[in-house]
Amino acid sequence: YSVSNSKLYHVDLYRVSDEEELRYLGWNELEDGFRLVEWPERAPGLNDQADLDLHLAYQDEGRVAELNAVSPRGEGVTRALSGAESKS
């Protein structure tokens, strides 16, 4: 996905068995953007590379998202999003 002037990659690890398989599939080629990972527990070694921890849950007729920074880069993102929310 293209978002503003950045790239956002959605990576679903459900069928991946380990980090080596993920690297073989091109994980390192996605370093030019943000990687949103479903099923990150399928490749535990990647948790050290995380910037944000995102949890989605159902709430009434919609969904709620909880976003937590786990790195300095993630903190920058959450600060920027907080500023965007206060402007709207």
N, C-alpha and C positions, 0 to 999 in steps of 0.2 A: 504494500500500500504506500502511496505517496501522501505525506502529511506535511503541509506547509512546505518547508524546504528540507525536510528529513524523510528518511525511509523507515517504514515499520514492517517488520516481518513477523508473520504468524507461523509458529513452528509447533506442530502437534507430534509429541514423542510417544504416543500410545503404542505404536508398533515398533519402536526402536528398542533394542535390547541392551545397548551399552554406549558409552561415549565414543568408542572407536567407530562404531557404525555411523553415529551421527557425524563425526568428522569426515568419514568417507562420503557421506551424502552431501557435504558442502557447508557444514556449519561455519567454518572459518571464512567463507566467502560472504557471510552476512554481517561482517564487522562494520560496514559503512552505515549502519542504522540501528534502530532499536529492535530487539528480538523479544517478542511475546511468546512465552513457552507454555504450552499445555502439557501436563503430565511431567513436570521437571524431575520427579522422583525416579523416572526411568533412566536418567543420566545424572546421578548424584554429584559427580565431579563438576558439573556446570553451575551448581549453586554458588560456588566461589566467585563466579563471574556476574552474578545478578546485581542489578541496580535497583530494581523495584520488586515488591511482592504484591501481587494483585489477587484479591479474592472476590469472586462474583457470587451473589446469592439472590434467590427470588424474594421479592417483597411485594405483597398484595398482587397487583396486576403487572408489575414491572420487575426490575432488578435493581440491586444496589451494589456498588463497587467500593471496595476498601483498598486503598493504595498506600503502601508503606515503603519508605525509602530504606535501602540496605547498603547504600554506598554514597559517597559525595555526589556523584553524577545523579543518582536517584533523588537526593535531597534538592538538587537544582531543579529537577523536573517537578517535584511536588511543590516547591516554592513558586515556580512559574505557573502551575495550575491553580494554586491558591490565589495568586494575583489575578488570573483570568476570571475566576469565580467571583471575586469581589467587584470586578468591573462590570459584570453583567446584571 
